[in-house]
Protein backbone atom coordinates (compact mmCIF):
# COMPACT_ATOMS: atom_id res chain seq x y z
CA UNK A 1 0.00 0.00 0.00
CA UNK A 2 1.48 3.36 -0.98
CA UNK A 3 1.50 6.39 1.33
CA UNK A 4 -1.60 8.02 -0.19
CA UNK A 5 -3.60 4.81 0.20
CA UNK A 6 -2.37 4.34 3.77
CA UNK A 7 -3.29 7.94 4.70
CA UNK A 8 -6.90 7.19 3.70
CA UNK A 9 -7.03 4.47 6.38
CA UNK A 10 -5.80 6.65 9.26
CA UNK A 11 -8.05 8.22 11.87
CA UNK A 12 -8.42 12.00 12.12
CA UNK A 13 -6.10 12.04 15.16
CA UNK A 14 -3.48 9.94 13.33
CA UNK A 15 -3.58 12.40 10.39
CA UNK A 16 -3.29 15.43 12.70
CA UNK A 17 -0.31 13.92 14.51
CA UNK A 18 1.63 12.29 11.66
CA UNK A 19 0.96 14.83 8.92
CA UNK A 20 0.52 18.10 10.85
CA UNK A 21 2.78 17.69 13.88
CA UNK A 22 0.03 17.31 16.46
CA UNK A 23 0.30 15.72 19.88
CA UNK A 24 -2.05 13.22 21.46
CA UNK A 25 -3.15 13.36 25.11
CA UNK A 26 -0.76 11.91 27.70
CA UNK A 27 -1.76 8.76 29.59
CA UNK A 28 -4.73 8.34 27.21
CA UNK A 29 -3.00 6.60 24.31
CA UNK A 30 -2.37 3.05 23.21
CA UNK A 31 1.29 2.37 24.00
CA UNK A 32 2.32 4.69 26.84
CA UNK A 33 2.35 1.79 29.32
CA UNK A 34 3.00 -1.11 26.93
CA UNK A 35 5.68 -3.37 28.39
CA UNK A 36 5.49 -6.21 25.88
CA UNK A 37 8.52 -7.32 23.87
CA UNK A 38 8.42 -6.37 20.20
CA UNK A 39 9.00 -3.65 17.63
CA UNK A 40 7.46 -0.24 17.07
CA UNK A 41 6.89 0.70 13.44
CA UNK A 42 5.78 3.85 11.63
CA UNK A 43 1.98 3.99 11.40
CA UNK A 44 2.20 5.50 7.91
CA UNK A 45 4.87 3.44 6.11
CA UNK A 46 5.65 0.49 8.40
CA UNK A 47 9.35 1.29 8.82
CA UNK A 48 10.98 -0.13 11.94
CA UNK A 49 11.65 2.75 14.38
CA UNK A 50 12.13 1.49 17.94
CA UNK A 51 12.78 -1.81 19.71
CA UNK A 52 10.99 -2.57 22.97
CA UNK A 53 14.28 -3.06 24.80
CA UNK A 54 14.92 0.70 24.43
CA UNK A 55 11.50 1.69 25.82
CA UNK A 56 11.49 3.75 28.99
CA UNK A 57 8.93 3.68 31.80
CA UNK A 58 6.54 6.38 30.60
CA UNK A 59 5.14 6.96 34.08
CA UNK A 60 8.57 8.15 35.23
CA UNK A 61 11.10 10.60 33.90
CA UNK A 62 11.02 14.36 33.50
CA UNK A 63 7.74 16.14 34.20
CA UNK A 64 6.06 17.09 30.95
CA UNK A 65 7.38 13.99 29.19
CA UNK A 66 5.33 11.41 31.06
CA UNK A 67 2.35 9.62 29.55
CA UNK A 68 3.61 8.98 26.01
CA UNK A 69 5.68 6.06 24.74
CA UNK A 70 9.29 6.96 25.48
CA UNK A 71 12.53 5.46 24.21
CA UNK A 72 16.19 6.05 24.92
CA UNK A 73 17.26 5.22 21.38
CA UNK A 74 15.90 4.64 17.89
CA UNK A 75 16.85 2.03 15.32
CA UNK A 76 19.91 3.47 13.53
CA UNK A 77 18.92 5.43 10.42
CA UNK A 78 15.19 5.14 11.13
CA UNK A 79 14.49 8.72 12.19
CA UNK A 80 15.56 12.22 11.24
CA UNK A 81 15.50 15.39 13.29
CA UNK A 82 14.25 18.87 12.56
CA UNK A 83 14.26 22.08 14.59
CA UNK A 84 10.75 22.91 15.81
CA UNK A 85 9.86 26.44 16.96
CA UNK A 86 6.04 25.99 16.98
CA UNK A 87 5.76 26.70 20.72
CA UNK A 88 8.06 29.74 20.62
CA UNK A 89 11.16 27.89 21.79
CA UNK A 90 13.45 25.39 20.14
CA UNK A 91 12.58 21.69 20.33
CA UNK A 92 13.85 18.77 18.27
CA UNK A 93 11.15 17.14 16.19
CA UNK A 94 11.49 13.42 15.39
CA UNK A 95 10.33 12.29 11.93
CA UNK A 96 10.27 8.92 10.18
CA UNK A 97 13.30 8.86 7.87
CA UNK A 98 11.34 6.88 5.29
CA UNK A 99 8.10 8.89 4.93
CA UNK A 100 8.58 12.10 7.01
CA UNK A 101 5.70 11.29 9.37
CA UNK A 102 5.82 13.31 12.59
CA UNK A 103 6.53 10.96 15.49
CA UNK A 104 7.19 13.24 18.45
CA UNK A 105 10.16 15.07 19.97
CA UNK A 106 13.62 14.32 21.34
CA UNK A 107 14.77 15.74 24.67
CA UNK A 108 17.91 15.52 26.76
CA UNK A 109 17.51 13.23 29.78
CA UNK A 110 20.50 12.55 32.01
CA UNK A 111 18.63 9.64 33.62
CA UNK A 112 18.82 7.44 30.47
CA UNK A 113 21.88 5.49 29.34
CA UNK A 114 22.02 7.51 26.10
CA UNK A 115 21.22 10.88 27.66
CA UNK A 116 18.21 11.11 25.31
CA UNK A 117 14.45 10.78 25.74
CA UNK A 118 12.35 10.16 22.62
CA UNK A 119 8.82 11.27 23.52
CA UNK A 120 6.69 9.64 20.80
CA UNK A 121 2.96 9.69 20.01
CA UNK A 122 1.30 6.26 20.19
CA UNK A 123 -0.89 7.08 17.21
CA UNK A 124 2.20 7.48 15.01
CA UNK A 125 3.20 3.89 15.82
CA UNK A 126 2.15 0.32 15.20
CA UNK A 127 3.41 -2.38 17.56
CA UNK A 128 4.40 -5.87 16.48
CA UNK A 129 4.61 -8.28 19.39
CA UNK A 130 7.83 -10.26 19.55
CA UNK A 131 9.12 -13.20 21.54
Buried (B, 14 or more C-beta within 10 A) or exposed (E): EEEEEBBEEBEEBBBBBBBEBBBBEBEEBBBBEBEEEBBBBBBBBBBBBBBBEBBBEBEEBBEEBBBBBBBBBBBEEBBBEEEBEEEEEEBBBBBBBBBBBBBBBBBEBEEBEEEBBBBBBBBBBBBEEEE
